[in-house]
């Protein structure tokens, strides 16, 4: 769908320069998705893997974040192989609704209620990022905390349109459950992609 060089705005690598590769296509259907234009895969032209990697190589950072849409709708083995051949760390942001493919240095697992995630993706996660839209999302977070490995980093992130309402709830929750951290969409505050 698009690719761009920017600052990672969320999660464990917040503040780091990264090249984002956003793949078109998603059938998870989050009502609060901020990239709904990514949902229809056919609306975006196919791009050769070699071209994606060549474009990424023009920038100095060697972190490539594959996101979507839902990137695991595709077999990402060849993309990650070519990125690694060019010296990139490969990161993925996924809902976990599809089997993991590709070779990843970092898996950000962000489960959504709209399509049940696969337990094997939870077990491979380096980072669990739960979007908090309302109070019930804390129970959802606890469900997936129990499935990820003990070294997985845990993040609660306010849904952008609900941030004034849910951020105080997140703060209270983290104070009572200090294994969690807050993640903010810093790129939105900075007005960058």
C-alpha positions as CSV (number, residue, x, y, z in Angstrom):
1,X,0.0,0.0,0.0
2,X,2.7,2.4,1.0
3,X,6.2,2.7,2.4
4,X,7.8,5.5,4.3
5,X,10.8,6.4,6.5
6,X,9.9,7.9,9.8
7,X,10.1,7.5,13.6
8,X,8.5,4.5,15.3
9,X,5.7,6.0,17.3
10,X,4.5,3.1,19.4
11,X,5.7,0.3,21.7
12,X,9.2,-1.0,22.5
13,X,11.0,0.9,19.7
14,X,9.2,4.2,20.1
15,X,11.5,7.0,19.1
16,X,13.7,5.0,16.8
17,X,14.1,5.7,13.0
18,X,12.5,2.9,10.9
19,X,11.4,2.2,7.4
20,X,7.7,1.2,7.3
21,X,6.3,-1.2,4.7
22,X,2.5,-1.2,4.9
23,X,0.8,-4.0,3.1
24,X,-2.7,-3.7,1.7
25,X,-5.3,-6.1,2.8
26,X,-7.1,-6.7,6.1
27,X,-10.2,-8.7,7.1
28,X,-9.9,-8.1,10.8
29,X,-12.1,-5.1,10.6
30,X,-11.4,-3.0,13.7
31,X,-14.1,-0.3,13.9
32,X,-11.5,2.2,15.2
33,X,-8.8,1.4,12.6
34,X,-6.9,4.5,11.6
35,X,-5.8,3.1,8.2
36,X,-9.1,1.7,6.8
37,X,-7.8,2.5,3.3
38,X,-5.5,-0.5,3.8
39,X,-8.3,-3.0,4.0
40,X,-9.0,-3.6,0.3
41,X,-5.9,-5.4,-1.1
42,X,-7.0,-5.0,-4.7
43,X,-7.0,-1.2,-4.3
44,X,-3.2,-1.2,-4.1
45,X,-0.8,-2.3,-6.9
46,X,1.4,-5.3,-6.5
47,X,5.0,-4.4,-5.9
48,X,8.0,-6.7,-6.4
49,X,9.8,-7.6,-3.3
50,X,13.1,-6.5,-4.8
51,X,11.7,-3.1,-5.4
52,X,10.4,-2.8,-1.8
53,X,13.9,-3.7,-0.4
54,X,15.7,-1.4,-2.8
55,X,13.5,1.5,-1.8
56,X,14.1,0.7,1.9
57,X,17.9,0.6,1.3
58,X,18.0,4.3,0.4
59,X,17.6,5.3,4.0
60,X,20.2,5.0,6.8
61,X,18.2,3.1,9.5
62,X,18.3,-0.6,9.2
63,X,15.0,-1.4,10.9
64,X,12.2,-2.4,8.6
65,X,8.7,-2.6,10.1
66,X,6.2,-4.6,8.1
67,X,2.6,-3.6,9.0
68,X,-0.8,-3.3,7.4
69,X,-3.6,-3.9,7.1
70,X,-2.8,-7.4,8.3
71,X,0.6,-8.3,6.9
72,X,0.4,-12.0,7.7
73,X,-2.3,-12.5,5.1
74,X,0.8,-13.0,2.9
75,X,3.8,-15.3,3.0
76,X,6.5,-13.0,4.1
77,X,9.4,-15.4,3.8
78,X,10.9,-13.8,0.7
79,X,10.5,-10.2,1.9
80,X,12.2,-10.9,5.2
81,X,15.0,-12.9,3.5
82,X,15.8,-10.0,1.1
83,X,15.6,-7.4,3.9
84,X,18.0,-9.5,6.1
85,X,20.4,-9.9,3.1
86,X,20.6,-6.1,3.1
87,X,21.3,-5.9,6.8
88,X,17.9,-5.0,8.1
89,X,16.4,-5.9,11.4
90,X,12.9,-7.2,10.6
91,X,9.9,-6.2,12.7
92,X,6.3,-7.0,12.2
93,X,3.1,-5.6,13.6
94,X,0.3,-8.1,13.5
95,X,-3.1,-9.0,15.0
96,X,-2.0,-12.6,15.0
97,X,-5.1,-13.7,13.0
98,X,-2.9,-15.6,10.5
99,X,0.0,-18.0,10.9
100,X,3.4,-16.4,11.3
101,X,5.6,-16.5,8.2
102,X,9.0,-14.9,7.5
103,X,12.1,-14.4,9.7
104,X,11.6,-11.8,12.4
105,X,13.9,-10.0,14.8
106,X,10.8,-8.5,16.6
107,X,7.2,-9.6,16.7
108,X,4.7,-7.0,17.9
109,X,1.5,-8.9,18.6
110,X,-1.6,-6.7,18.9
111,X,-4.6,-9.0,19.3
112,X,-8.0,-7.7,18.2
113,X,-11.5,-8.8,19.3
114,X,-12.8,-8.7,15.8
115,X,-10.9,-11.9,14.6
116,X,-9.5,-14.4,17.1
117,X,-5.7,-14.5,17.2
118,X,-3.7,-17.7,16.9
119,X,-2.0,-18.9,20.1
120,X,1.2,-19.7,18.2
121,X,1.6,-16.0,17.3
122,X,1.2,-15.0,20.9
123,X,3.9,-17.5,21.9
124,X,6.3,-15.9,19.3
125,X,5.6,-12.4,20.5
126,X,8.4,-10.1,21.7
127,X,5.9,-7.4,22.4
128,X,2.2,-7.5,23.3
129,X,0.4,-4.3,22.5
130,X,-3.2,-4.1,23.5
131,X,-5.3,-1.2,22.3
132,X,-7.6,0.0,25.1
133,X,-11.0,1.3,23.9
134,X,-13.0,0.6,27.1
135,X,-12.7,-1.1,30.5
136,X,-13.3,-4.6,29.1
137,X,-10.0,-4.4,27.2
138,X,-8.1,-4.9,30.5
139,X,-9.5,-8.4,30.7
140,X,-8.6,-8.9,27.1
141,X,-5.1,-7.9,27.8
142,X,-4.9,-10.3,30.7
143,X,-6.1,-13.2,28.5
144,X,-3.2,-12.6,26.1
145,X,-0.6,-11.8,28.9
146,X,-1.2,-15.4,30.0
147,X,-0.3,-16.7,26.5
148,X,2.9,-14.8,25.7
149,X,6.3,-15.8,26.9
150,X,7.8,-14.4,30.1
151,X,10.2,-12.1,28.3
152,X,7.5,-10.5,26.2
153,X,7.2,-6.8,26.8
154,X,3.6,-5.7,27.7
155,X,2.1,-2.5,26.5
156,X,-1.4,-0.9,26.9
157,X,-2.2,1.8,24.4
158,X,-5.2,4.2,24.5
159,X,-7.3,4.1,21.3
160,X,-6.7,7.6,19.9
161,X,-10.4,8.8,19.9
162,X,-10.9,7.5,23.5
163,X,-7.6,8.6,25.0
164,X,-9.0,11.3,27.3
165,X,-11.4,8.7,28.8
166,X,-9.1,5.6,28.9
167,X,-5.7,7.0,29.7
168,X,-6.5,7.6,33.4
169,X,-7.8,4.0,33.5
170,X,-4.5,2.7,31.9
171,X,-2.4,4.7,34.4
172,X,-4.3,3.2,37.4
173,X,-4.1,-0.3,35.9
174,X,-0.4,-0.1,35.3
175,X,0.2,1.2,38.8
176,X,-1.6,-1.9,40.1
177,X,0.0,-4.2,37.5
178,X,3.6,-2.8,37.0
179,X,4.6,-5.5,34.5
180,X,2.7,-3.4,32.0
181,X,3.9,-0.2,30.3
182,X,1.9,2.6,28.6
183,X,2.4,3.1,24.8
184,X,1.3,6.3,23.3
185,X,0.9,7.1,19.6
186,X,3.8,9.6,19.7
187,X,3.8,9.9,15.9
188,X,0.3,11.5,16.1
189,X,1.5,14.1,18.6
190,X,4.5,14.8,16.3
191,X,2.2,14.9,13.2
192,X,4.4,12.5,11.3
193,X,3.4,9.3,9.5
